[in-house]
Structures are given as C-alpha cells and as structure tokens.
Amino acid sequence: MLRAILSDIHGNLEALEAVLADLERERPAALACLGDFVGYGASPNECVATLRPRCEAAVIGNHDLAAIGRLKLGGFNSDAAAAARWTDETLTDETRAWLTQLPYSVAWHDTRLVHASPAQPEEWHYVLSPHDASLEFESFAESLCLIGHSHYPGAFEFDGKDIRYSRVPELALEKGRRYIVNVGSVGQPRDGDPRAAYLLWDDRAGMVRHVRVAYDVDRAMQRIRDANLPAFLAERLRWGE
C-alpha cells in the first residue's frame, strides 16, 4: 500500500500546497507528518489547518514545541529564535491546542515515526552518519524508522553487521534488513536543491522513493518578508540551504 510521509513543513504554505497537488497524482492511501509543522515560515496556522485533516499520524518537532512555549530557545540561532517567537504570537488557540497533543514518537503500520531520533526523541539529536545511526537502531523494534529534522533526505541500511548510507532516489527495502530513512523537508530543504521534498513508501512493493517538487519560492519568500521575519529565512529558500 502506498503511503506518503512529509516532514519539516516550517510554515511554508506554497511548498506544502505543491506537495499536496503532487500527491493528488500519486494517490497514496494515507499520509503522515514527522513534525515541525511551524517555525521559519510565515504561514503556520494555514499549514496546520491544511495538513491536520489529512494526517493519519503525526509527531511533534522541536520548532513546534518552541512555538507553543514548551522548549527553551537557547539552542536556536538568532533567526530561528526570532521565528519561534513570531510564531508563538501568531498561532491561533486551535493550532496551539492541536500541536500540544502530538506525541514524540508513534508506531504506524509497523513503522516507527519520530521527528529527530528514535533513541531520544525529546533530545533532538541529528542522525547524520553511520555512527549516529548505529546508536539508534537498537532503540526501535520495527524494521523501518522514518525521521526528519536535518532536512537532508537519505537512508541508512543495516544488514545486522554493517551500516550503509545512501541518497539514491529510490531504495528497495530488503527482508531481514533494517532502515532509518530521512524523508527530507517540505518547507526548507538544505541539501542544495530548493524543491520541496517528501517520501513515498510502498510496503507491498518493499520500496521507498524520495520525491522533489518545484513550488513558488518567490511567493514563499515574499510572505516571510511581509511578516518582517529575518531576511535570511527567505533567502535560504532560493538556494535550498
């Protein structure tokens, strides 16, 4: 069955709408989101309102927590902190209440969903290397764990002995092996490709596919400027950094 997994929307409505339009063509049976619905971008309430009725499962991200006042901003850079404070002031009561009830980690169709890392989902660690991944595989029972947080799509494959990392667009999931797959970011890609990123997972075919979708970057940038958010948050969208 084909399912779509999104992450790191970051209040970017233009990117989200482009991804959802692409999903109309793909027609997945269900959709999940790995958190960071808000933060950085200028459309936090609109993004939550758009995704909330579509999500079969969702987890909370660190920027979501910061925006609802449950995460200190000391670990954020100045631009991210400014965006978190702006988002906190902008959220509706309905959006805030929905974000507040999201879990840190959830099992979904025999797969583990978490924003940052399965071992310590409340600590916001990055999984960027095979060494990082080796510390994580022991912390979940499922064969597949889907993550976001780094905004960098890719996959770690564990055959019981060695861990291999790849960034291939499509990956066959072999029986007897385990995987941690980063689905990338819808609203703020950082791998040098400005297109929105999301993942398609077909459990019957045993396959995951990274998808990239072009969107109206200029419009998203203008929204950030109009909201008087830090200029860098707009400029980085152009370069996918």
TIZA-281751 format. One record per residue (C-alpha): residue in three letters; x, y, z. Coordinates in Angstrom, 1 decimal. Example, Ala and Ser with C-alpha at 12.3 -4.5 7.8 and 13.67 -1.06 7.14 Angstrom:
% TIZA-281751
+-----+--------+--------+--------+
!  aa !      x !      y !      z !
+-----+--------+--------+--------+
! ALA !   12.3 !   -4.5 !    7.8 !
! SER !   13.7 !   -1.1 !    7.1 !
+-----+--------+--------+--------+
***
This chain:
% TIZA-281751
+-----+--------+--------+--------+
!  aa !      x !      y !      z !
+-----+--------+--------+--------+
! MET !    0.0 !    0.0 !    0.0 !
! LEU !    1.4 !    3.4 !   -1.0 !
! ARG !    1.7 !    6.0 !    1.8 !
! ALA !    3.2 !    9.5 !    1.9 !
! ILE !    5.4 !   10.9 !    4.6 !
! LEU !    6.0 !   14.6 !    5.0 !
! SER !    8.3 !   16.4 !    7.4 !
! ASP !    9.5 !   19.9 !    8.3 !
! ILE !    6.8 !   22.0 !    6.7 !
! HIS !    8.0 !   25.0 !    8.6 !
! GLY !    5.1 !   27.2 !    7.8 !
! ASN !    5.8 !   27.2 !    4.0 !
! LEU !    2.3 !   27.1 !    2.5 !
! GLU !    3.4 !   27.3 !   -1.1 !
! ALA !    5.7 !   24.3 !   -0.7 !
! LEU !    3.0 !   22.3 !    1.1 !
! GLU !    0.4 !   23.1 !   -1.5 !
! ALA !    2.7 !   22.0 !   -4.3 !
! VAL !    3.4 !   18.7 !   -2.5 !
! LEU !   -0.3 !   18.0 !   -1.9 !
! ALA !   -1.0 !   18.7 !   -5.5 !
! ASP !    1.6 !   16.2 !   -6.4 !
! LEU !    0.0 !   13.7 !   -4.1 !
! GLU !   -3.3 !   14.1 !   -6.0 !
! ARG !   -1.4 !   12.4 !   -8.8 !
! GLU !    0.3 !    9.8 !   -6.7 !
! ARG !   -2.9 !    9.0 !   -4.7 !
! PRO !   -1.4 !    7.4 !   -1.6 !
! ALA !   -3.7 !    5.6 !    0.8 !
! ALA !   -2.6 !    7.6 !    3.8 !
! LEU !   -0.3 !   10.4 !    4.9 !
! ALA !    1.8 !   11.0 !    8.0 !
! CYS !    3.8 !   14.0 !    9.1 !
! LEU !    7.0 !   13.9 !   11.2 !
! GLY !    6.7 !   17.3 !   12.8 !
! ASP !    8.0 !   20.9 !   12.5 !
! PHE !    4.7 !   22.0 !   11.0 !
! VAL !    5.7 !   25.5 !   12.0 !
! GLY !    8.8 !   27.7 !   12.5 !
! TYR !   10.8 !   29.7 !   10.0 !
! GLY !    7.9 !   30.3 !    7.5 !
! ALA !    5.1 !   32.8 !    7.6 !
! SER !    2.0 !   30.5 !    7.3 !
! PRO !    2.0 !   28.4 !   10.4 !
! ASN !   -1.8 !   28.3 !   11.0 !
! GLU !   -2.6 !   27.7 !    7.3 !
! CYS !   -0.1 !   24.8 !    7.1 !
! VAL !   -1.6 !   23.1 !   10.2 !
! ALA !   -5.2 !   23.7 !    9.0 !
! THR !   -4.3 !   22.2 !    5.6 !
! LEU !   -2.5 !   19.1 !    6.9 !
! ARG !   -4.4 !   18.3 !   10.1 !
! PRO !   -7.4 !   16.7 !    8.4 !
! ARG !   -5.1 !   14.8 !    6.1 !
! CYS !   -2.8 !   13.3 !    8.6 !
! GLU !   -3.4 !    9.7 !    9.7 !
! ALA !   -0.5 !   10.0 !   12.1 !
! ALA !    1.8 !   12.9 !   13.2 !
! VAL !    4.5 !   13.6 !   15.7 !
! ILE !    5.8 !   16.9 !   17.2 !
! GLY !    9.0 !   18.6 !   16.2 !
! ASN !   11.3 !   20.9 !   18.1 !
! HIS !   10.1 !   24.0 !   16.3 !
! ASP !    6.5 !   23.1 !   17.1 !
! LEU !    7.5 !   22.8 !   20.8 !
! ALA !    9.3 !   26.1 !   20.7 !
! ALA !    6.3 !   27.8 !   19.2 !
! ILE !    4.0 !   26.7 !   21.9 !
! GLY !    6.4 !   27.7 !   24.6 !
! ARG !    7.5 !   24.2 !   25.7 !
! LEU !   11.1 !   24.4 !   24.5 !
! LYS !   13.7 !   27.0 !   25.5 !
! LEU !   15.3 !   28.9 !   22.7 !
! GLY !   18.9 !   28.7 !   23.9 !
! GLY !   19.8 !   26.1 !   21.4 !
! PHE !   18.3 !   28.1 !   18.5 !
! ASN !   20.3 !   30.5 !   16.4 !
! SER !   19.1 !   34.1 !   16.4 !
! ASP !   17.0 !   33.8 !   13.2 !
! ALA !   15.3 !   30.6 !   14.4 !
! ALA !   14.6 !   32.1 !   17.8 !
! ALA !   13.1 !   35.2 !   16.2 !
! ALA !   10.8 !   33.0 !   14.0 !
! ALA !    9.8 !   30.9 !   17.1 !
! ARG !    8.8 !   34.0 !   19.0 !
! TRP !    6.9 !   35.4 !   16.0 !
! THR !    5.1 !   32.0 !   15.5 !
! ASP !    4.2 !   31.9 !   19.2 !
! GLU !    2.5 !   35.2 !   18.9 !
! THR !    0.8 !   34.2 !   15.6 !
! LEU !   -0.7 !   30.8 !   16.4 !
! THR !   -4.4 !   30.5 !   16.9 !
! ASP !   -5.7 !   28.7 !   20.0 !
! GLU !   -6.9 !   25.9 !   17.8 !
! THR !   -3.5 !   25.4 !   16.2 !
! ARG !   -1.7 !   25.6 !   19.5 !
! ALA !   -4.0 !   23.0 !   21.1 !
! TRP !   -3.5 !   20.6 !   18.3 !
! LEU !    0.3 !   20.9 !   18.3 !
! THR !    0.3 !   20.4 !   22.1 !
! GLN !   -1.3 !   17.0 !   21.9 !
! LEU !    1.1 !   15.5 !   19.4 !
! PRO !    3.3 !   12.6 !   20.6 !
! TYR !    7.1 !   12.5 !   20.3 !
! SER !    7.1 !    9.0 !   18.7 !
! VAL !    4.5 !    6.7 !   17.3 !
! ALA !    4.2 !    3.3 !   15.7 !
! TRP !    2.4 !    3.5 !   12.3 !
! HIS !    1.7 !    0.4 !   10.1 !
! ASP !    4.7 !   -1.5 !   11.7 !
! THR !    6.9 !    1.5 !   11.1 !
! ARG !    8.4 !    3.9 !   13.7 !
! LEU !    7.7 !    7.7 !   13.2 !
! VAL !    9.8 !   10.3 !   15.0 !
! HIS !   10.9 !   13.8 !   14.2 !
! ALA !   14.6 !   13.6 !   15.2 !
! SER !   15.9 !   10.3 !   16.5 !
! PRO !   14.2 !    7.2 !   17.9 !
! ALA !   16.6 !    6.7 !   20.8 !
! GLN !   15.9 !   10.0 !   22.5 !
! PRO !   13.1 !   11.7 !   20.6 !
! GLU !   12.8 !   14.5 !   23.2 !
! GLU !   16.5 !   15.5 !   22.8 !
! TRP !   16.5 !   16.5 !   19.1 !
! HIS !   19.7 !   14.7 !   18.1 !
! TYR !   20.6 !   14.5 !   14.4 !
! VAL !   21.2 !   11.2 !   12.6 !
! LEU !   23.8 !   12.2 !   10.1 !
! SER !   26.4 !    9.4 !    9.9 !
! PRO !   26.6 !    5.6 !   10.1 !
! HIS !   28.0 !    6.1 !   13.6 !
! ASP !   25.0 !    8.2 !   14.6 !
! ALA !   22.7 !    5.5 !   13.1 !
! SER !   24.4 !    2.7 !   15.0 !
! LEU !   23.3 !    4.2 !   18.2 !
! GLU !   19.7 !    4.5 !   17.0 !
! PHE !   19.0 !    1.0 !   15.5 !
! GLU !   18.9 !   -0.6 !   19.0 !
! SER !   16.1 !    1.8 !   20.1 !
! PHE !   13.2 !    0.7 !   18.0 !
! ALA !   11.8 !   -2.7 !   17.2 !
! GLU !   10.4 !   -2.0 !   13.7 !
! SER !   12.4 !   -2.7 !   10.6 !
! LEU !   11.8 !    0.8 !    9.3 !
! CYS !   12.1 !    4.1 !   11.1 !
! LEU !   11.2 !    7.4 !    9.3 !
! ILE !   12.8 !   10.7 !   10.5 !
! GLY !   13.2 !   14.3 !    9.6 !
! HIS !   14.9 !   17.1 !   11.5 !
! SER !   18.1 !   17.5 !    9.4 !
! HIS !   16.2 !   18.5 !    6.2 !
! TYR !   18.5 !   16.2 !    4.3 !
! PRO !   16.9 !   13.2 !    2.6 !
! GLY !   18.8 !    9.8 !    2.7 !
! ALA !   18.7 !    6.3 !    4.1 !
! PHE !   20.8 !    4.2 !    6.5 !
! GLU !   20.6 !    0.4 !    5.8 !
! PHE !   21.7 !   -2.1 !    8.5 !
! ASP !   22.3 !   -5.7 !    7.5 !
! GLY !   23.0 !   -6.9 !   11.0 !
! LYS !   26.7 !   -6.2 !   10.8 !
! ASP !   27.4 !   -3.1 !    8.7 !
! ILE !   25.6 !    0.2 !    8.2 !
! ARG !   25.5 !    1.8 !    4.7 !
! TYR !   24.3 !    5.3 !    3.9 !
! SER !   22.9 !    6.3 !    0.5 !
! ARG !   21.0 !    9.1 !   -1.1 !
! VAL !   19.5 !    7.2 !   -4.0 !
! PRO !   16.1 !    8.4 !   -5.2 !
! GLU !   14.5 !    5.0 !   -4.8 !
! LEU !   15.5 !    2.3 !   -2.4 !
! ALA !   14.4 !   -1.4 !   -2.2 !
! LEU !   13.8 !   -2.5 !    1.4 !
! GLU !   15.2 !   -6.0 !    1.7 !
! LYS !   13.7 !   -8.5 !    4.1 !
! GLY !   16.0 !   -9.1 !    7.1 !
! ARG !   17.5 !   -5.7 !    6.9 !
! ARG !   16.6 !   -2.6 !    8.9 !
! TYR !   16.4 !    1.1 !    7.8 !
! ILE !   16.4 !    4.6 !    9.1 !
! VAL !   15.2 !    6.9 !    6.3 !
! ASN !   15.2 !   10.7 !    6.4 !
! VAL !   12.3 !   12.0 !    4.4 !
! GLY !   13.7 !   15.4 !    3.8 !
! SER !   11.9 !   18.8 !    4.2 !
! VAL !    8.8 !   20.1 !    2.5 !
! GLY !    9.3 !   23.7 !    3.5 !
! GLN !   13.1 !   24.3 !    3.9 !
! PRO !   15.3 !   21.9 !    2.0 !
! ARG !   19.0 !   22.1 !    2.9 !
! ASP !   20.7 !   19.8 !    0.5 !
! GLY !   21.3 !   22.3 !   -2.2 !
! ASP !   18.0 !   21.5 !   -4.0 !
! PRO !   15.3 !   24.2 !   -3.4 !
! ARG !   12.5 !   21.9 !   -4.4 !
! ALA !   10.2 !   20.6 !   -1.7 !
! ALA !   11.0 !   17.0 !   -0.6 !
! TYR !    8.8 !   14.2 !    0.7 !
! LEU !    8.8 !   10.4 !    0.8 !
! LEU !    6.6 !    7.7 !   -0.7 !
! TRP !    6.6 !    4.3 !    1.0 !
! ASP !    5.1 !    1.2 !   -0.6 !
! ASP !    5.1 !   -1.6 !    1.9 !
! ARG !    3.8 !   -4.2 !   -0.5 !
! ALA !    6.5 !   -3.5 !   -3.1 !
! GLY !    9.1 !   -3.0 !   -0.3 !
! MET !   10.2 !    0.4 !   -1.6 !
! VAL !   10.7 !    4.0 !   -0.6 !
! ARG !   11.0 !    6.8 !   -3.1 !
! HIS !   12.2 !   10.3 !   -2.4 !
! VAL !   10.2 !   12.9 !   -4.4 !
! ARG !   11.1 !   16.5 !   -5.2 !
! VAL !    8.5 !   19.1 !   -6.2 !
! ALA !    9.0 !   22.6 !   -7.6 !
! TYR !    7.0 !   25.3 !   -6.0 !
! ASP !    6.6 !   29.1 !   -6.0 !
! VAL !    9.7 !   30.0 !   -4.0 !
! ASP !    9.3 !   33.7 !   -4.7 !
! ARG !    5.9 !   33.8 !   -3.2 !
! ALA !    7.0 !   32.0 !   -0.1 !
! MET !    9.9 !   34.4 !    0.3 !
! GLN !    7.6 !   37.4 !    0.0 !
! ARG !    5.4 !   36.1 !    2.7 !
! ILE !    8.4 !   35.9 !    5.0 !
! ARG !    9.4 !   39.5 !    4.1 !
! ASP !    5.8 !   40.7 !    4.6 !
! ALA !    5.8 !   39.2 !    8.1 !
! ASN !    9.1 !   41.0 !    9.0 !
! LEU !   10.8 !   37.8 !    9.7 !
! PRO !   14.6 !   37.6 !    9.4 !
! ALA !   15.7 !   38.1 !    5.7 !
! PHE !   17.9 !   35.1 !    5.7 !
! LEU !   14.9 !   32.8 !    6.3 !
! ALA !   13.6 !   34.0 !    2.9 !
! GLU !   16.9 !   33.9 !    1.0 !
! ARG !   17.8 !   30.4 !    2.0 !
! LEU !   14.7 !   29.1 !    0.3 !
! ARG !   16.1 !   30.2 !   -3.1 !
! TRP !   19.2 !   28.1 !   -2.7 !
! GLY !   17.9 !   25.1 !   -0.7 !
! GLU !   20.4 !   25.7 !    2.1 !
+-----+--------+--------+--------+
***
